[in-house]
């Protein structure tokens, strides 16, 4: 199997059974820097995984009248996760909308050029800070998906898990800082292209 939203669901359901809504929420707080998925993508993938026997669905009560579906991994689903984990990595097609656009800044009005570049820089500066903070929640054991595993893993295994998750978040933060620095270099080039334009100085 190539990497897809299916594997995101298999990864999260290894922690504990979840509803579709909980899967979407945990995607945002756990793996969004690495893999994003919309609600519709998650529910579509859940349906296919259930049809293939990789996840099972149970109905649970919510209040007096409401019902919700809770999904859990089947043994076949756990096997599918282990198979995927051992497969060679297949990279996705490269898509870089910012640099594709930046290749044509010589044709853009300067106010648009500097607005877009500054927004790109700011977005990645903020992302790096957010990822560094999230890495600390893993190391400290404060992250919800770490807390959900406490008492179900040995102390040694839990420590390895915390360190590994924190490591990858720090790597994602380093990548965000690289993107911000790349944006600054592109901004400096734009200033050479438009020497008579005086944009506001970018403050990071």
C-alpha positions as CSV (number, residue, x, y, z in Angstrom):
1,X,0.0,0.0,0.0
2,X,1.2,3.5,-0.7
3,X,0.9,6.1,2.1
4,X,-2.6,7.6,2.3
5,X,-5.3,8.7,4.7
6,X,-5.9,5.0,5.4
7,X,-2.5,4.8,7.2
8,X,-3.2,7.9,9.2
9,X,-6.4,6.1,10.5
10,X,-4.5,2.9,11.2
11,X,-1.9,4.9,13.1
12,X,-4.4,6.7,15.3
13,X,-6.6,3.7,16.0
14,X,-3.6,1.8,17.4
15,X,-3.7,4.2,20.3
16,X,-7.4,3.6,21.2
17,X,-10.8,3.2,19.5
18,X,-12.2,6.5,18.3
19,X,-15.1,8.1,16.5
20,X,-14.7,9.8,13.2
21,X,-14.8,13.1,14.9
22,X,-12.2,12.1,17.4
23,X,-10.0,10.9,14.5
24,X,-10.3,14.3,12.8
25,X,-9.5,16.1,16.1
26,X,-6.5,13.9,16.9
27,X,-5.2,14.4,13.3
28,X,-5.1,18.2,14.1
29,X,-3.2,17.8,17.4
30,X,-1.0,14.9,16.5
31,X,0.0,14.4,12.8
32,X,-1.2,17.5,11.0
33,X,2.4,18.7,10.5
34,X,3.2,15.5,8.8
35,X,-0.1,14.5,7.1
36,X,-3.3,16.5,6.8
37,X,-6.8,15.1,6.1
38,X,-10.2,16.7,5.9
39,X,-13.3,15.3,7.7
40,X,-14.6,13.9,4.4
41,X,-11.3,12.2,3.5
42,X,-11.3,10.5,7.0
43,X,-14.9,9.3,6.7
44,X,-14.4,8.0,3.2
45,X,-11.3,6.1,4.3
46,X,-13.0,4.7,7.3
47,X,-15.8,3.3,5.1
48,X,-13.3,1.6,2.8
49,X,-11.3,0.2,5.7
50,X,-14.4,-1.2,7.3
51,X,-15.4,-2.8,4.0
52,X,-11.9,-4.4,3.8
53,X,-12.2,-5.7,7.4
54,X,-9.3,-3.6,8.7
55,X,-11.5,-1.6,11.1
56,X,-14.6,-2.6,13.0
57,X,-17.5,-0.3,13.9
58,X,-19.6,-0.3,17.1
59,X,-22.5,1.8,18.0
60,X,-22.3,3.7,21.3
61,X,-24.8,5.8,23.1
62,X,-24.3,9.5,23.5
63,X,-27.0,10.9,25.8
64,X,-30.5,9.5,25.7
65,X,-31.2,9.6,22.0
66,X,-27.9,10.2,20.1
67,X,-25.8,7.4,18.9
68,X,-22.2,7.5,17.6
69,X,-20.0,5.1,15.8
70,X,-16.7,4.1,17.4
71,X,-14.0,2.5,15.3
72,X,-11.3,0.1,16.3
73,X,-8.6,-1.8,14.6
74,X,-9.2,-5.5,13.7
75,X,-6.3,-7.9,13.8
76,X,-6.1,-7.6,10.0
77,X,-5.8,-3.8,10.5
78,X,-2.9,-4.2,12.8
79,X,-1.3,-6.5,10.3
80,X,-1.9,-4.0,7.5
81,X,-0.2,-1.3,9.6
82,X,2.9,-3.5,10.2
83,X,3.1,-4.3,6.5
84,X,3.0,-0.6,5.6
85,X,5.6,0.2,8.2
86,X,8.1,-2.2,6.5
87,X,7.5,-1.1,2.9
88,X,9.9,1.2,1.0
89,X,8.8,4.8,1.2
90,X,7.1,6.1,-2.0
91,X,7.4,9.9,-2.2
92,X,4.4,11.9,-3.3
93,X,4.6,14.0,-6.5
94,X,6.3,17.3,-5.7
95,X,4.0,20.3,-5.5
96,X,5.3,23.7,-4.3
97,X,2.8,26.5,-4.9
98,X,4.8,29.2,-3.3
99,X,8.0,28.7,-5.4
100,X,5.9,28.1,-8.5
101,X,4.4,31.5,-7.9
102,X,7.8,33.0,-6.9
103,X,9.2,32.0,-10.2
104,X,7.0,34.7,-11.7
105,X,7.4,37.6,-9.3
106,X,9.0,39.6,-12.0
107,X,5.5,39.9,-13.5
108,X,3.7,40.7,-10.3
109,X,2.9,44.2,-8.8
110,X,5.4,44.7,-6.0
111,X,2.8,45.2,-3.4
112,X,1.5,41.7,-4.2
113,X,5.0,40.2,-4.2
114,X,5.9,41.5,-0.8
115,X,2.5,40.8,0.7
116,X,2.7,37.1,-0.3
117,X,6.3,36.6,0.7
118,X,5.8,38.2,4.1
119,X,2.7,36.1,4.8
120,X,4.7,33.0,3.8
121,X,7.6,33.9,6.1
122,X,5.3,34.7,9.0
123,X,3.2,31.6,8.6
124,X,6.4,29.4,8.9
125,X,7.9,31.4,11.8
126,X,4.6,30.8,13.7
127,X,4.5,27.1,12.6
128,X,8.0,26.5,13.8
129,X,7.2,28.0,17.2
130,X,4.0,25.9,17.5
131,X,5.9,22.7,16.6
132,X,8.6,23.3,19.1
133,X,5.9,23.8,21.8
134,X,4.2,20.5,20.7
135,X,7.5,18.6,20.9
136,X,7.7,19.6,24.6
137,X,4.3,18.2,25.3
138,X,5.5,14.8,24.0
139,X,8.7,14.9,26.0
140,X,6.8,15.9,29.2
141,X,4.1,13.3,28.6
142,X,1.4,16.0,28.3
143,X,0.2,15.2,24.8
144,X,-3.3,13.5,24.8
145,X,-2.1,10.6,22.6
146,X,0.8,10.0,25.0
147,X,-1.4,10.1,28.0
148,X,-3.8,7.7,26.4
149,X,-1.0,5.1,26.3
150,X,0.1,5.5,29.9
151,X,-0.4,2.3,31.9
152,X,-0.7,0.3,28.7
153,X,3.0,0.4,27.8
154,X,6.2,-0.3,29.7
155,X,8.0,2.8,31.0
156,X,10.9,2.1,28.6
157,X,8.6,1.8,25.6
158,X,6.7,4.9,26.5
159,X,9.9,6.9,26.9
160,X,11.1,5.7,23.5
161,X,7.7,6.7,22.0
162,X,7.9,10.2,23.6
163,X,11.4,10.8,22.4
164,X,10.6,9.6,18.9
165,X,7.5,11.8,18.5
166,X,9.3,14.8,20.0
167,X,12.2,14.2,17.5
168,X,9.9,14.3,14.5
169,X,8.1,17.4,15.6
170,X,11.5,19.2,16.1
171,X,12.5,18.1,12.6
172,X,9.2,19.5,11.3
173,X,10.0,22.8,13.2
174,X,13.5,22.9,11.6
175,X,11.8,22.4,8.2
176,X,9.5,25.3,8.9
177,X,12.4,27.5,9.9
178,X,14.2,26.6,6.6
179,X,11.1,27.7,4.7
180,X,11.0,31.0,6.6
181,X,14.7,31.5,5.8
182,X,14.1,30.6,2.1
183,X,11.3,33.2,2.1
184,X,13.7,35.8,3.4
185,X,16.1,35.1,0.6
186,X,13.4,35.3,-2.0
187,X,12.3,38.6,-0.4
188,X,15.8,40.0,-0.7
189,X,15.8,39.1,-4.3
190,X,12.5,40.8,-4.8
191,X,14.0,44.0,-3.3
192,X,16.6,43.8,-6.0
193,X,13.9,43.4,-8.7
194,X,12.0,46.4,-7.4
195,X,14.6,48.8,-6.1
196,X,12.3,51.8,-6.1
197,X,9.5,50.1,-4.1
198,X,9.7,50.6,-0.3
199,X,7.9,47.8,1.5
200,X,7.5,47.7,5.2
201,X,10.4,45.9,6.8
202,X,9.5,42.3,7.7
203,X,9.8,41.8,11.5
204,X,10.1,38.1,12.6
